[in-house]
Amino acid sequence: RDMFCAVFFVAIGMLIDPDYILAHFLVIVLLTAVYVVAKVGACGFGTFLAGYDGRTAMKVGTGMAQIGEFGFILASMGMAAGVIGGSLYPTIVAMAALNALVRPYMVGNADRFTAGFRSLLPRTIAHVLHLYGGWLAQVREPRKLHAAGRIFRNLIWQITLNAVLIAAAFLA
């Protein structure tokens, strides 16, 4: 595993063309910024809708804002298929390198981003989001069942799941 990681990152490092980065620096920085803002926003918003507070949502968003190896794989497959031009692959590699440099600072400053985002929100939207968070906290509050009630509920869920799986097997 360690050998694979070393070979992979050396191979990716060899794909970085410093002349290309200098020639297209503004485009690479702009695309990286758009990608990071969109990914933090989408992951953070989804986490917030799932019922977590704003601080946790921002931590998830900043933690997930990495391009990663899958982008390289998709770009190389697109180049092999002739769907994308040859200039997109070095752009993606440069974006991933820039993203790898920026991401640790983003994760470390997620609390500052949360405070800054809260200060930018209008009061009505902040109030609606606070009400939504309070409503979800009430919904997520665990019901207090006795031990017999928990056992009965788990038994019903197991029977229902088994019945659905058996029905699906017969239908297949």
C-alpha positions in Angstrom: 0.0 0.0 0.0 2.8 2.4 0.9 4.7 1.6 -2.2 1.6 2.2 -4.4 1.0 5.6 -2.7 4.6 6.6 -3.3 4.5 5.5 -7.0 1.1 7.1 -7.6 2.1 10.5 -6.2 5.4 10.5 -7.9 3.6 9.7 -11.2 1.1 12.5 -10.6 4.0 14.9 -9.7 5.7 14.1 -13.0 2.5 15.1 -14.8 2.7 18.7 -13.5 4.1 21.0 -16.1 5.4 24.2 -14.5 5.4 26.1 -17.8 1.7 25.2 -18.3 0.8 26.3 -14.8 2.6 29.7 -15.3 0.9 30.2 -18.6 -2.6 29.4 -17.3 -2.2 30.5 -13.7 -5.2 32.7 -13.6 -7.5 30.2 -15.2 -6.3 27.4 -12.8 -6.8 29.6 -9.7 -10.2 30.7 -10.9 -11.4 27.2 -11.7 -10.0 25.9 -8.3 -11.8 28.7 -6.4 -15.1 28.0 -8.2 -14.7 24.2 -7.5 -13.9 24.7 -3.9 -16.7 27.2 -3.2 -19.2 24.9 -5.0 -18.1 21.7 -3.3 -18.0 23.3 0.2 -21.4 24.8 -0.5 -23.0 21.7 -1.8 -21.6 19.3 0.9 -22.2 21.8 3.7 -25.8 22.5 2.6 -26.5 18.8 2.3 -25.1 18.2 5.7 -27.2 21.0 7.2 -30.3 19.7 5.5 -29.6 16.3 7.0 -29.9 17.8 10.4 -26.5 18.9 11.6 -25.6 22.3 12.9 -23.8 25.0 10.8 -20.4 24.3 12.3 -20.5 20.6 11.5 -21.9 21.4 8.0 -18.9 23.7 7.3 -16.4 21.2 8.7 -17.9 18.5 6.4 -17.9 20.9 3.4 -14.3 21.9 3.9 -13.2 18.3 4.5 -14.9 17.1 1.3 -13.5 19.9 -0.9 -10.8 17.9 -2.5 -10.5 16.9 -6.1 -8.7 13.7 -5.5 -7.5 10.8 -7.7 -10.9 10.1 -9.2 -10.7 13.4 -11.2 -7.4 12.2 -12.8 -9.1 8.9 -13.7 -12.1 10.6 -15.3 -9.9 13.1 -17.2 -7.7 10.4 -18.6 -10.7 8.3 -19.6 -12.2 11.4 -21.3 -8.9 12.1 -23.1 -8.7 8.4 -24.3 -12.3 8.6 -25.5 -11.6 11.9 -27.3 -14.4 13.6 -25.3 -12.1 16.3 -23.8 -9.1 18.1 -25.2 -5.5 17.6 -24.2 -5.3 20.8 -22.3 -8.0 19.8 -19.7 -5.9 17.0 -18.2 -3.0 19.3 -17.1 -5.5 21.8 -15.9 -7.1 19.2 -13.6 -3.7 18.0 -12.4 -2.7 21.6 -11.6 -6.1 22.2 -9.9 -5.7 19.1 -7.7 -2.2 20.2 -6.7 -3.4 23.7 -5.8 -6.4 22.2 -4.0 -4.1 19.8 -2.0 -2.1 22.9 -0.8 -5.2 24.9 0.1 -7.4 22.2 1.7 -5.5 21.8 5.1 -5.9 25.5 5.7 -9.6 25.4 4.9 -10.2 22.5 7.3 -8.2 24.2 10.0 -10.2 27.4 9.6 -13.7 25.9 9.2 -14.8 27.7 12.4 -13.8 31.0 11.0 -15.6 30.3 7.8 -18.7 29.5 9.7 -18.5 32.7 11.7 -17.9 34.7 8.5 -20.8 33.0 6.7 -23.1 33.6 9.6 -22.2 37.3 9.6 -23.0 37.6 5.9 -26.5 36.0 6.2 -29.5 38.3 6.4 -31.4 38.1 9.7 -34.5 36.5 8.1 -32.6 33.7 6.5 -30.5 33.1 9.7 -33.8 33.0 11.7 -35.4 30.5 9.2 -32.2 28.3 9.4 -32.3 28.5 13.2 -35.9 27.4 13.2 -35.1 24.6 10.8 -32.3 23.4 13.1 -34.5 23.5 16.1 -37.2 21.6 14.4 -34.8 18.9 13.3 -33.3 18.7 16.8 -36.9 17.9 18.1 -37.4 15.4 15.4 -34.1 13.7 16.1 -34.7 13.5 19.8 -34.7 9.9 20.7 -38.0 8.5 21.9 -37.8 7.0 25.3 -39.0 3.4 25.0 -38.7 0.7 27.6 -36.4 -2.2 26.9 -39.3 -4.4 25.8 -40.5 -1.7 23.3 -37.0 -1.5 21.8 -36.8 -5.3 21.5 -40.2 -5.5 19.9 -39.5 -2.7 17.5 -36.2 -4.4 16.4 -38.0 -7.7 15.9 -40.6 -6.0 13.7 -37.9 -4.4 11.6 -36.0 -7.7 11.2 -39.2 -9.5 10.2 -40.1 -6.8 7.7 -36.7 -6.6 6.2 -36.5 -10.4 5.8 -40.0 -10.4 4.2 -39.0 -7.8 1.7 -35.7 -9.6 0.8 -37.6 -12.9 0.3 -40.2 -11.2 -1.8 -37.5 -9.6 -3.9 -35.7 -12.9 -4.3 -38.9 -14.6 -5.5 -39.7 -11.7 -7.9 -36.2 -11.8 -9.3 
